[in-house]
Amino acid sequence: MNASEVAKRVRENFAVQLILKEEVAELDRLSMQKELALATFVKEVRFVSKEQAAEELKAQLDEDFVDFLGYNPLRNAFDLRLKAEYVTPAQLVLIERDLEILEFVESVSYDKPLLELMNDNIRRLGLFLLIGTFILLIISIALINSSIRLSIYSRRFLIKTMQLVGATSGFIRRPFLKTGLIHGILGSLVATLLLTALLYSIFNKFPDAAEILQPIHYALAFVAMLILGILISWICTYFAVRRYLSLKTDELYY
């Protein structure tokens, strides 16, 4: 969820520049700015005058190119920030085509190599996190399952004794499942506290990180940990107990 939010912010910071024609009147420019702001694919529109653009370029170059040239070669322009779902090569080709036919637009420009590199990196990051999450989940299940099996193995004779005195499978299984449920809840609460402490430490050192992860993300993560903790413990306990319920007495010694 965090990676998804970061990817969204990266995409929404990608700039598309509309270079305006020289003869655009102020009223037409304002009208066009409002029209662009209402477009479905636009998140933010910023007008950059040629004077402002010259000042920004001077700061970047650390040189007054206007004095050197004797005139300002730059044009008035709009800087567009698009909504994240539209920042893809295919979508931008269509958007560029629509923008180029506008009356007062001379040209549309954006960094195509940067766009492709950005989308490739986002895909790689998503795949890496997906694989990493899957591996950690498998490790967690294996560790929990091994611990539960060892715990029940030490009580296998008790299970068989209860069977011999006439206890039903459901009656024998019930206290083990209850213990597995409690352990799942406790494990989830400990994990939640550790994650909260980790996030608190990160946000203290990097305050801007707090803006990325929304409160709903915390809630979803904590609910997911609780549900997974309970399910994994309960299922592993169920199958471990069932195994010893089906064993014959002489098999308990192996």
C-alpha positions as CSV (number, residue, x, y, z in Angstrom):
1,M,0.0,0.0,0.0
2,N,2.8,2.3,0.8
3,A,4.6,1.6,-2.5
4,S,1.4,2.2,-4.4
5,E,1.0,5.6,-2.8
6,V,4.6,6.5,-3.5
7,A,4.2,5.4,-7.2
8,K,1.0,7.5,-7.4
9,R,2.8,10.6,-6.1
10,V,5.8,10.1,-8.5
11,R,3.4,9.8,-11.5
12,E,1.5,12.9,-10.4
13,N,4.7,14.9,-10.3
14,F,5.5,14.2,-13.9
15,A,5.1,17.4,-15.9
16,V,3.6,18.0,-19.3
17,Q,4.3,21.4,-20.8
18,L,2.1,23.3,-23.2
19,I,4.0,26.1,-25.0
20,L,1.6,28.9,-26.0
21,K,1.6,31.0,-29.1
22,E,2.9,34.6,-28.8
23,E,-0.4,36.3,-29.7
24,V,-2.6,34.7,-26.9
25,A,-4.6,37.4,-25.1
26,E,-4.8,37.4,-21.3
27,L,-8.5,36.7,-21.4
28,D,-8.0,33.7,-23.7
29,R,-5.2,32.4,-21.6
30,L,-7.4,32.5,-18.4
31,S,-10.2,30.8,-20.2
32,M,-7.9,28.1,-21.5
33,Q,-6.5,27.6,-18.0
34,K,-10.0,27.0,-16.6
35,E,-10.8,24.6,-19.4
36,L,-7.6,22.6,-18.7
37,A,-8.3,22.5,-15.0
38,L,-11.7,20.9,-15.7
39,A,-10.2,18.2,-18.0
40,T,-10.6,14.6,-16.6
41,F,-6.9,13.8,-16.9
42,V,-5.6,17.0,-15.2
43,K,-4.7,17.2,-11.5
44,E,-3.1,20.6,-11.5
45,V,-2.5,23.5,-13.9
46,R,0.2,26.1,-13.4
47,F,0.8,29.1,-15.7
48,V,4.4,29.9,-16.2
49,S,5.1,33.3,-17.9
50,K,8.1,33.7,-20.1
51,E,9.6,36.1,-17.5
52,Q,9.2,33.5,-14.7
53,A,10.6,30.8,-16.9
54,A,13.6,32.9,-17.7
55,E,14.3,33.6,-14.0
56,E,14.0,29.8,-13.2
57,L,16.4,29.0,-16.1
58,K,18.8,31.6,-15.0
59,A,18.9,30.1,-11.5
60,Q,19.6,26.6,-13.0
61,L,22.3,27.8,-15.4
62,D,23.7,30.4,-13.0
63,E,24.1,32.7,-16.0
64,D,22.0,35.6,-17.4
65,F,21.3,34.3,-20.9
66,V,18.8,37.1,-21.6
67,D,21.5,39.8,-21.3
68,F,23.8,37.6,-23.5
69,L,21.1,37.1,-26.2
70,G,19.6,40.6,-25.9
71,Y,16.0,39.1,-25.7
72,N,14.0,36.4,-24.0
73,P,13.5,33.4,-26.3
74,L,11.2,31.6,-24.0
75,R,7.4,31.5,-24.3
76,N,4.4,31.5,-22.0
77,A,3.5,28.0,-21.0
78,F,1.2,25.8,-18.9
79,D,2.7,23.1,-16.7
80,L,0.3,20.3,-16.3
81,R,0.4,17.7,-13.6
82,L,-1.8,14.7,-14.6
83,K,-3.7,12.2,-12.6
84,A,-1.6,9.1,-11.9
85,E,-3.7,6.7,-14.0
86,Y,-3.1,8.8,-17.1
87,V,0.7,8.9,-16.8
88,T,1.5,6.0,-19.1
89,P,3.0,6.1,-22.6
90,A,-0.2,5.0,-24.3
91,Q,-2.4,7.5,-22.4
92,L,0.0,10.4,-23.0
93,V,0.1,9.8,-26.7
94,L,-3.7,10.3,-26.8
95,I,-3.5,13.3,-24.4
96,E,-0.8,14.9,-26.5
97,R,-2.9,14.5,-29.6
98,D,-5.9,16.2,-27.9
99,L,-3.8,19.1,-26.6
100,E,-2.0,19.9,-29.8
101,I,-5.2,20.7,-31.6
102,L,-6.1,23.4,-29.0
103,E,-6.3,26.9,-30.6
104,F,-3.6,28.7,-28.7
105,V,-1.1,25.8,-28.2
106,E,2.1,25.9,-30.3
107,S,3.6,22.6,-29.0
108,V,3.3,20.0,-26.3
109,S,6.4,18.5,-24.7
110,Y,7.3,16.0,-22.0
111,D,10.2,13.8,-21.2
112,K,9.4,10.5,-22.9
113,P,12.6,8.6,-21.8
114,L,11.9,9.6,-18.2
115,L,8.3,8.5,-18.5
116,E,9.3,5.0,-19.7
117,L,12.1,4.7,-17.1
118,M,9.7,5.8,-14.3
119,N,7.0,3.3,-15.3
120,D,9.6,0.5,-15.7
121,N,11.0,1.2,-12.2
122,I,7.5,1.3,-10.6
123,R,6.7,-2.1,-12.2
124,R,10.0,-3.6,-11.0
125,L,9.4,-2.2,-7.5
126,G,5.9,-3.7,-7.4
127,L,7.1,-7.1,-8.5
128,F,10.0,-7.1,-6.0
129,L,7.6,-6.2,-3.1
130,L,5.1,-8.8,-4.2
131,I,7.7,-11.6,-4.3
132,G,9.2,-10.4,-1.0
133,T,5.8,-10.4,0.7
134,F,5.0,-13.9,-0.6
135,I,8.4,-15.2,0.7
136,L,7.9,-13.7,4.1
137,L,4.3,-15.1,4.3
138,I,5.6,-18.6,3.5
139,I,8.3,-18.3,6.1
140,S,5.8,-17.1,8.7
141,I,3.4,-20.0,8.0
142,A,6.3,-22.5,8.1
143,L,7.5,-21.2,11.5
144,I,4.1,-21.0,13.1
145,N,3.2,-24.5,11.7
146,S,6.4,-26.0,13.1
147,S,5.9,-24.4,16.5
148,I,2.3,-25.7,16.8
149,R,3.2,-29.2,15.6
150,L,6.0,-29.4,18.2
151,S,3.7,-28.2,20.9
152,I,1.0,-30.8,20.0
153,Y,3.6,-33.5,19.5
154,S,4.6,-33.2,23.2
155,R,0.9,-33.8,24.1
156,R,0.2,-36.7,21.7
157,F,-0.2,-39.2,24.5
158,L,-2.7,-37.0,26.2
159,I,-4.7,-36.8,23.0
160,K,-4.6,-40.6,22.7
161,T,-5.6,-41.1,26.3
162,M,-8.6,-38.9,25.9
163,Q,-9.6,-40.9,22.8
164,L,-9.3,-44.2,24.8
165,V,-11.7,-42.9,27.5
166,G,-14.3,-42.1,24.9
167,A,-13.8,-38.3,24.2
168,T,-15.0,-37.2,20.8
169,S,-12.7,-35.7,18.2
170,G,-14.5,-32.3,18.6
171,F,-14.1,-32.4,22.4
172,I,-10.4,-33.1,22.1
173,R,-9.8,-30.6,19.4
174,R,-11.7,-27.7,21.1
175,P,-9.1,-26.7,23.8
176,F,-6.2,-26.9,21.3
177,L,-8.1,-24.7,18.8
178,K,-9.0,-22.2,21.5
179,T,-5.3,-22.0,22.5
180,G,-4.3,-21.6,18.8
181,L,-6.9,-18.8,18.5
182,I,-5.5,-17.0,21.6
183,H,-1.9,-17.3,20.3
184,G,-3.0,-15.9,16.9
185,I,-4.6,-12.9,18.5
186,L,-1.6,-12.3,20.9
187,G,0.9,-12.7,18.0
188,S,-1.1,-10.2,15.9
189,L,-1.2,-7.7,18.7
190,V,2.6,-8.0,19.3
191,A,3.2,-7.5,15.5
192,T,0.9,-4.5,15.5
193,L,2.8,-2.9,18.4
194,L,6.1,-3.5,16.8
195,L,4.9,-2.1,13.4
196,T,3.5,1.0,15.2
197,A,6.8,1.5,17.0
198,L,8.7,1.2,13.7
199,L,6.4,3.7,11.9
200,Y,6.6,6.1,14.8
201,S,10.4,6.0,14.7
202,I,10.4,6.5,10.9
203,F,8.0,9.4,11.0
204,N,10.1,11.1,13.7
205,K,13.1,11.0,11.5
206,F,11.3,11.7,8.2
207,P,8.2,13.8,8.9
208,D,7.3,13.9,5.1
209,A,6.8,10.1,5.2
210,A,3.7,10.6,7.4
211,E,1.9,12.2,4.4
212,I,2.3,9.1,2.2
213,L,0.6,6.5,4.4
214,Q,-3.0,7.3,5.0
215,P,-4.9,6.3,8.2
216,I,-7.0,3.8,6.3
217,H,-3.8,2.0,5.3
218,Y,-2.9,1.6,9.0
219,A,-6.3,0.2,9.7
220,L,-6.2,-2.2,6.8
221,A,-2.7,-3.5,7.7
222,F,-3.6,-4.1,11.3
223,V,-6.9,-5.9,10.4
224,A,-5.0,-8.0,7.9
225,M,-2.4,-9.0,10.5
226,L,-5.1,-9.9,13.0
227,I,-7.1,-12.0,10.5
228,L,-4.0,-13.7,9.1
229,G,-2.6,-14.4,12.6
230,I,-5.9,-16.0,13.7
231,L,-6.4,-18.0,10.5
232,I,-2.8,-19.4,10.3
233,S,-2.7,-20.4,13.9
234,W,-6.2,-22.0,13.8
235,I,-5.6,-23.9,10.6
236,C,-2.2,-25.2,11.6
237,T,-3.6,-26.3,15.0
238,Y,-6.6,-28.0,13.4
239,F,-4.5,-30.1,11.0
240,A,-1.8,-30.9,13.6
241,V,-4.4,-32.2,16.1
242,R,-6.2,-34.2,13.4
243,R,-3.0,-36.0,12.5
244,Y,-2.6,-37.3,16.0
245,L,-6.2,-38.2,16.3
246,S,-5.8,-40.5,13.3
247,L,-2.7,-42.3,14.6
248,K,-2.7,-45.7,16.1
249,T,-1.2,-46.1,19.6
250,D,2.0,-47.9,18.5
251,E,2.6,-45.1,15.9
252,L,2.9,-42.5,18.7
253,Y,6.4,-43.7,19.5
254,Y,7.9,-42.8,16.1
